[in-house]
Amino acid sequence: MKILITGGYGKLAQAMRHTKTEHELVLAGRTAIDITNEVSIIDCINTVRPDCIIHTAALTKPMIIHEQYPCRSIYTNIVGTAYVAMACQRFGIKLVYISTDYVYPGTNGNYSEEDPVKPFTNYGWSKLGGECAVHMDQNSLIIRLALCNRPFEHEYAFDDMIKNYIYEDKAAQIILNSIHLTGILNVGGPTQSVYDFAKQDNPDIKSRPTEYFKPIPLNTSMNLGKMNEVSRRRQSPTTA
C-alpha cells in the first residue's frame, strides 16, 4: 500500500519513515502539500496517487498559540483537516487522522473510544473539530494519541498528572500496524504520572505538582484495551 503522510517534517512522520513496514511511505512537508489549500492537496494526491493518507499535519506547540490566535488553530486544524477529508472522499482514499487525548475531559481517566468528549483547551477543540469532518467517512480511522517528543523537553515533570504518554518511535509502529482499522482508536503507553514516564529516560528529572498551573486536567488516561487487542491479534500466529 502506498501511504502519503502529511506533516512530513514533523517528528511523528519522521519516526514513521524509520519504521520497518511493508508499506511504501511518501512524506509530504509544507512545500509539497498545503493542507489549507484545496488545490495543493489535490495536486499532491494526483502526483503521489496514494491508497491511504495519514494526516499528521497540524498546528500544535506551543499550546498557548491556540488560545492567543484561535483563528490560526481553526484554519489549520479544522478547515485544513476538512479539506483533506473531502479530498479523500473524492478520490476514495483511506484517511487516518492523528488526533489527541486532549479531546477527553481529563477528570476521571480511563476513557474509552466510546466515552463522551469535552476538550479543556482550544487545541483539543481544534482537533475535535477535525475529527468531526473525518468521522463522516465510515472508512476512516481516528487515532487519539498521547504523544511525547523524545527526549522529554522539560526540566521538570508533573507528578500528579496521569496520562498515557508514548514516544513517537513507538507510536509510529502502532499507527502503521493499525491503518486497516476504522472508527476511533486510543493509542498510548502505560497509564502513569508524567513524572514516572519522564524519569525512565532521565532519572535526574525534577518532579513538580500542577497546583500552580491550574486549571489543568489531572487525568486524561485512556483505556487501551482496543489497541492491545489489535496488537495481540497481529502477534498471534494464523490458525486454520
C-alpha positions as CSV (number, residue, x, y, z in Angstrom):
1,M,0.0,0.0,0.0
2,K,1.2,3.5,-0.8
3,I,0.8,5.9,2.1
4,L,1.0,9.7,1.9
5,I,1.9,11.2,5.2
6,T,1.2,14.9,5.7
7,G,3.3,16.9,8.1
8,G,6.3,15.2,6.7
9,Y,8.8,17.4,8.5
10,G,7.3,16.6,11.9
11,K,8.8,14.1,14.4
12,L,6.0,11.6,14.1
13,A,6.2,11.5,10.3
14,Q,9.9,11.1,10.5
15,A,9.6,8.3,13.0
16,M,7.3,6.5,10.6
17,R,9.9,6.9,7.9
18,H,12.4,5.0,10.0
19,T,9.8,2.3,11.0
20,K,10.0,-1.1,9.4
21,T,6.9,-1.6,7.3
22,E,5.7,-3.4,4.2
23,H,4.0,-0.2,3.0
24,E,5.5,2.5,0.7
25,L,5.7,5.7,2.5
26,V,5.7,9.2,0.9
27,L,6.3,12.0,3.3
28,A,5.0,15.4,2.3
29,G,6.0,18.6,4.1
30,R,4.7,22.1,3.7
31,T,6.4,22.6,0.4
32,A,4.7,19.6,-1.1
33,I,1.3,20.0,0.4
34,D,-0.5,22.9,2.0
35,I,-3.5,21.5,3.8
36,T,-5.2,24.8,4.0
37,N,-5.3,24.9,0.1
38,E,-7.7,22.5,-1.6
39,V,-5.8,22.8,-4.9
40,S,-2.5,21.9,-3.2
41,I,-4.0,18.8,-1.6
42,I,-5.4,17.6,-4.9
43,D,-2.2,18.3,-6.8
44,C,-0.2,16.3,-4.2
45,I,-2.7,13.4,-4.4
46,N,-2.5,13.4,-8.2
47,T,1.2,13.3,-8.1
48,V,1.6,10.6,-5.4
49,R,-1.6,8.6,-6.0
50,P,-1.8,7.2,-2.5
51,D,-4.0,4.4,-1.3
52,C,-4.1,5.9,2.2
53,I,-3.3,9.3,3.8
54,I,-2.0,9.5,7.4
55,H,-2.8,13.1,8.3
56,T,-0.3,14.3,10.9
57,A,0.0,17.9,9.8
58,A,-1.4,20.2,12.5
59,L,-0.8,23.4,14.5
60,T,0.4,22.1,17.8
61,K,3.0,23.7,20.1
62,P,3.3,26.0,21.9
63,M,-0.2,25.3,23.2
64,I,-0.7,28.9,24.1
65,I,-0.9,29.8,20.4
66,H,-4.4,28.2,20.2
67,E,-5.6,30.5,23.0
68,Q,-3.9,33.6,21.6
69,Y,-4.7,33.0,17.9
70,P,-7.8,30.8,17.7
71,C,-8.3,31.7,14.0
72,R,-5.0,30.1,13.1
73,S,-6.0,27.0,15.1
74,I,-9.3,26.8,13.3
75,Y,-7.9,27.4,9.9
76,T,-5.2,24.7,10.2
77,N,-6.6,22.0,12.4
78,I,-10.3,22.2,11.5
79,V,-10.5,23.7,8.0
80,G,-7.3,22.1,6.8
81,T,-8.4,18.7,8.1
82,A,-11.8,19.1,6.4
83,Y,-10.1,19.8,3.1
84,V,-8.0,16.6,3.5
85,A,-11.1,14.6,4.4
86,M,-13.1,16.0,1.4
87,A,-10.2,15.1,-0.9
88,C,-10.0,11.6,0.5
89,Q,-13.8,11.2,-0.1
90,R,-13.5,12.5,-3.6
91,F,-10.7,10.1,-4.6
92,G,-11.7,7.1,-2.5
93,I,-8.6,7.2,-0.3
94,K,-8.4,5.8,3.2
95,L,-7.8,8.5,5.8
96,V,-6.0,8.0,9.1
97,Y,-6.3,11.2,11.3
98,I,-3.9,11.8,14.2
99,S,-6.0,13.4,17.0
100,T,-5.2,13.7,20.7
101,D,-6.1,12.6,24.2
102,Y,-6.9,16.3,24.8
103,V,-10.4,15.7,23.4
104,Y,-11.3,13.9,26.7
105,P,-12.4,15.9,29.8
106,G,-9.4,15.0,31.8
107,T,-11.2,14.3,35.1
108,N,-11.9,10.7,35.7
109,G,-9.5,9.0,33.3
110,N,-9.6,5.6,31.7
111,Y,-11.5,7.0,28.8
112,S,-12.7,4.5,26.1
113,E,-13.2,5.4,22.5
114,E,-17.0,5.5,23.1
115,D,-16.9,7.9,26.1
116,P,-18.2,11.4,25.8
117,V,-15.6,14.0,24.8
118,K,-15.2,17.6,26.1
119,P,-11.9,19.3,25.4
120,F,-10.4,21.6,28.0
121,T,-8.2,23.7,25.7
122,N,-8.6,25.3,22.3
123,Y,-6.1,22.9,20.9
124,G,-8.4,20.0,22.0
125,W,-11.4,21.7,20.4
126,S,-9.5,22.2,17.2
127,K,-8.5,18.6,17.0
128,L,-12.1,17.5,17.8
129,G,-13.3,19.8,15.0
130,G,-11.0,17.9,12.7
131,E,-12.4,14.6,14.0
132,C,-15.9,15.7,13.0
133,A,-15.0,16.0,9.4
134,V,-13.1,12.8,9.3
135,H,-15.7,10.8,11.2
136,M,-18.2,11.4,8.4
137,D,-16.2,9.0,6.2
138,Q,-17.0,5.5,7.5
139,N,-13.8,4.1,6.1
140,S,-11.6,6.5,8.1
141,L,-9.6,5.9,11.3
142,I,-9.2,8.5,14.1
143,I,-6.2,7.9,16.4
144,R,-6.4,9.7,19.7
145,L,-2.7,9.8,20.6
146,A,-0.9,10.8,23.8
147,L,2.3,11.8,22.1
148,C,5.5,13.0,23.7
149,N,8.6,14.0,21.8
150,R,11.9,12.2,22.6
151,P,13.8,13.4,24.6
152,F,11.4,14.8,27.2
153,E,11.6,18.5,26.7
154,H,11.3,20.0,30.2
155,E,13.4,20.2,33.3
156,Y,10.6,19.0,35.5
157,A,7.5,16.8,35.1
158,F,4.2,16.8,36.9
159,D,3.9,14.1,39.5
160,D,0.1,14.4,39.9
161,M,-0.9,14.4,36.2
162,I,-1.9,11.0,34.8
163,K,-1.5,10.2,31.1
164,N,-0.6,7.6,28.6
165,Y,2.4,9.3,27.1
166,I,4.2,7.4,24.4
167,Y,7.3,8.5,22.3
168,E,6.9,9.0,18.6
169,D,9.0,6.0,17.6
170,K,6.8,3.5,19.4
171,A,3.6,5.4,18.3
172,A,4.7,5.2,14.7
173,Q,4.8,1.4,14.7
174,I,1.4,1.1,16.3
175,I,-0.1,3.6,13.8
176,L,1.3,1.8,10.8
177,N,0.1,-1.5,12.2
178,S,-3.4,-0.1,12.6
179,I,-4.2,1.5,9.3
180,H,-6.6,-1.3,8.3
181,L,-9.0,-0.3,11.1
182,T,-11.9,2.1,11.0
183,G,-13.6,4.2,13.7
184,I,-11.6,5.5,16.7
185,L,-8.5,4.1,18.4
186,N,-6.8,5.2,21.6
187,V,-3.0,5.0,21.3
188,G,-0.6,5.5,24.1
189,G,1.8,3.9,26.6
190,P,1.2,2.6,30.2
191,T,-1.0,4.7,32.5
192,Q,1.3,6.6,34.8
193,S,2.2,10.1,36.0
194,V,4.1,12.3,33.7
195,Y,7.0,12.3,36.2
196,D,7.1,8.5,36.2
197,F,7.1,8.5,32.4
198,A,9.9,11.1,32.1
199,K,12.2,9.7,34.7
200,Q,12.6,6.4,32.8
201,D,14.9,8.2,30.4
202,N,16.0,10.9,32.7
203,P,16.5,9.7,36.3
204,D,17.5,13.2,37.4
205,I,14.4,15.0,36.2
206,K,12.6,17.1,38.9
207,S,9.1,16.5,40.0
208,R,6.5,19.2,40.3
209,P,2.8,19.3,41.2
210,T,0.3,21.0,39.0
211,E,-1.1,23.3,41.7
212,Y,0.5,26.4,40.3
213,F,-0.7,25.7,36.8
214,K,-4.4,25.2,37.3
215,P,-6.9,24.9,35.8
216,I,-5.3,21.9,34.2
217,P,-6.6,18.4,33.6
218,L,-5.2,15.8,36.0
219,N,-6.2,12.6,34.4
220,T,-6.5,12.2,30.6
221,S,-5.6,8.5,30.8
222,M,-7.2,6.3,28.2
223,N,-8.5,2.7,28.1
224,L,-6.1,1.0,25.7
225,G,-8.0,-2.3,25.5
226,K,-8.8,-1.9,21.8
227,M,-5.2,-1.1,21.0
228,N,-3.8,-4.0,23.0
229,E,-6.3,-6.4,21.3
230,V,-5.1,-5.2,17.9
231,S,-1.5,-5.9,18.9
232,R,-2.4,-9.4,20.2
233,R,-4.1,-10.3,17.0
234,R,-1.1,-9.1,15.0
235,Q,1.3,-11.2,17.1
236,S,-0.8,-14.3,17.2
237,P,0.0,-17.0,14.6
238,T,-2.6,-17.6,12.0
239,T,-4.7,-20.7,12.7
240,A,-6.7,-22.8,10.4
